[in-house]
Amino acid sequence: MIAFIPKRSLSNKAAFTLPEVLIAALLVTAFFSAIFELNAVCLRYISASKENIGGIEGAHDRLEQLRNVDFSVLTTANSMKTLLAQTANGSPIVQRAQETVTVSDYFSGTPTITYTRAANGIVTSVPITINFSNKTLVQVDESTQWQSIFGGRTQRAQASTVVSAGTKK
């Protein structure tokens, strides 16, 4: 017995047409482009979050550093300039940030001296010197300001504390 195998005609073969293939390729390209763009946005947000955490840590580290020094250092302009010349910590964001530290009498608010540390480490004070000789309680306000990489906006972290002239334990 001989088996009969019918021949297929060329017109019966199933296939995709060129427009269908191009549309499918376009859809796949759009899908992967959207995924990669979403990934890039997420990475930028992570980077911005790291910057914010670094700035907040820098402000708190500086305030902790100021809380732990002698009261005479807080009330002497030259000592404060020497102390503020170094960054509060090794964070890259703190190294390119501008810090502003304001020391004032807690009760009256005067006298007040403001120290500004530029990103290059130069510290200036307004006024140049001040007399806190009869003060026993000062308020210290610290502000760290930097230009964010994501969006280029100015970001700021602030912290405050009160320090007394008593002995530290």
N, C-alpha and C positions, 0 to 999 in steps of 0.2 A: 504494500500500500504506500502510496506517495502522498505526503502531506503537502497541502497547498498553503503557502505563506503569502498572504497578499502584500503587495508592494505599497509602500506609503507614497502618497504624492507629496510634492514639495509644498503645496499650498495648505496642507493640513497640519504642519508643524506649528506648535505654540511658541511664541516668543514675544518679547517686549519691543515696542516700537522705539525709535530714537527719542521722540518727545517724552515718552514715559520714563526712559532711562535718565534723561536730563533733569526732569522734574524730581525724580527720586534722589539724584545726586545733589540737587539744590537743597532739598529738604534735609538730607543728612549733613550737608555743609552748614546750614543754618542752625541745626540742632547742636552740633559740636561747637560752633562759634558762640552760641548762647551759653553753653556749659563753661567754656574757657573764660568768657567775660564775667560770668557769675563768680568763678573761682578768683579772678583778678580783683573783683570788688571785695570779696571776702578777705583776701590777703591784705588789701589796703585798710579795711576796717580793723583787722588784727593789728596791723602796724600802728594805726592811730590809737588803739587801746593801749598798746605798749608805751607809746609816747605819753599818754595821759597818766598811766600808772607811774612811769619814770618821773614825770613832773611832780606828781603828788608826793611820791617818796622823797624827792629832792627837797621839797618844801618842809616836809615833816622831819627829815634828817637834819636840815639846817636849824629848825626850831629846837630839836632835841640837843643839838650841839650848843646852841645859845643858852638853853636851860641848864646845861652842865658846867658852864664856865663860872668863874668868880663874878660876883656882882660888880667888882671894880673894872673888870674887862668890859662888861656891858655899858658902863657909864663913862668909859674913856675912849675918845675918838680914834686915837692911834692904835690902841689894842684891838678895837673892832675892825679897823681897816686891815690889820694884819690877819685877823681871824677869817674875815670874809674873802681874802684874796684867793683862798683855796676853795674848790668846789665842795659841796656838802657830801657828795658820794661820787662814785665812778661811773654813774649812768651817762650814756652819750647825750641824752636830752639835757641833762643838767649842765654839761660842759658847754653847750651852745645857748643856754638860757640866760636871761637877765634877771638878777635877784634884787629885790628891794626890801630892806629891813628898816623898820621905823621903831625907834625906842622913845617912849614918852612916859611922863609921870602918870601913874595909874589913876590917881584921884582927880587931878586938875587937867591933865592932858598937856600941860606945859611944864617944863620945856620939852621940845620935841626935836629929835635929830633923825634924819633919813639917810641911810647908806644905800648906794646903788652900786651893784657889782655887774659890770658889763661882761659879755661873753668872753672877752680876752683877759679877764681877771683884774682889770683896773677898777679900784674901789674909790668912789667919791662920796663926800658927805655934804649935806646942807642942813644947817650951817656947818662951818668948818670945825668948830669946837663947841662944847656945851658944858654947863656945870650942873651935875646931878649930886653935888656934895651933900645936901641935906635931905635927899630923897631915900626912902626905904623900900619903895614898891614901884616897879616899872612895868609897863605893858610893852610887849615885843610883838610886832606884826610883821610877818614874813610873806612876801609874794614872789612867786617864780613865774616868769612870763617867757614864752617861746613861740616861734613860728612853726606851725605844724606842717609836716610833709604832705599830708593828705588834705587837699583843699587850700593850703597856704594861709589858713586863718591863724590869728593870734590866740593862743591858749594861755590860761592862767590857773595857778594853784595857790591858795592862800591858807595861812594858818596863824593863830595868835596864842599867846600865853602871857601869864603874869609871873614875874620873878621878884622875890623879896631879897633884901640885903642880909638875911639871916644866914646861918651856917648850913651847909649841905651835909646830909647824912649819908 
